[in-house]
Amino acid sequence: MLQDYAQAFFAALALSAVAFGIAKLVAFLGERKLEQRYGGNLRDLFARRARLETGLEARKGERAAALREAQQENANLVRRRGGLERQVKDAQRAGDHLIRLIGEEVAGLSCYIALVVNKYVGTAGQQRAHAFVDSSWAQPQTIQVWARTMIEARSEIERRYPPAFGFVVTRLQDVAGPARPTKAANKDPADGITALAG
C-alpha cells in the first residue's frame, strides 16, 4: 500500500512539472506574441509605460496645485472687486459731501463756504443733459474758499465757476460766523434756482 502512495505522489509530481512546463510555454509564447504585436522588448515597454505613468501622476499633481492656486487667486480677485465696487457705491453716495477748494489756508485769510449750482443742468428733480457740465451740478455743490473778504471770496468763485456758464452762488458764509448773504436773493422762474442777485 505504501508503494501505491509513492506511485501516486510521483505521478502528481510529474503532472505538476508538466503543468508548470505548459504554463511556462504558454507565458513564453504569449510574451513572444505580444512582442511581435507591439515590437521590441516587452519588459522595456512596461518599464517605459511605468515611467510615463509616474511622470503623468507627477504632472497631474502639479496641475492640481496650480489649479488650486488659480482658484485661490480668483477668489481673492472676486473679493477685491467686491470691495472696490462697495467703495465706488460709497463714493457715489457720498458725492454730496464733496468739497471743492479754492485758494490755500494762509495766515490772514478767512475761510468761506459757498453753495453753487448750474442752472443749465436743471434742478435735482429735473436734470437736463449738458455737453460740458456734469449733472451733479443740478444739486448744490460745496465750495471752500480762502480769501480776505466775502467780496473777494465771491470773486474767486465766479472766476473759477463763471456765471456766463450757468454757475450760480446760492449761499456764501464765513465759517467763523453766521451766513451773511451780500445781496438779497431772488428766484429765477425759468430754472427754479434761488440765486444771489448780481
Buried (B, 14 or more C-beta within 10 A) or exposed (E): EEEEEEEEEEEEEEEEEEEEEEEEEEEEEEEEEEBEEEEEEBEEBEEEEEEEEEEEEEEEEEEEEEEEEEEEEEEEEEEEEEEEEEEEEEEEEEEEEEEBEBBEEEEEBBBBBBBBBBBBBBBEEEBEEBEEBEBBBBBBBBBBBBBEEBEBBBEBBBEBBEEEEBBBBBBBBBEEEEEEBBEEEEEEEEBEBBBBEE
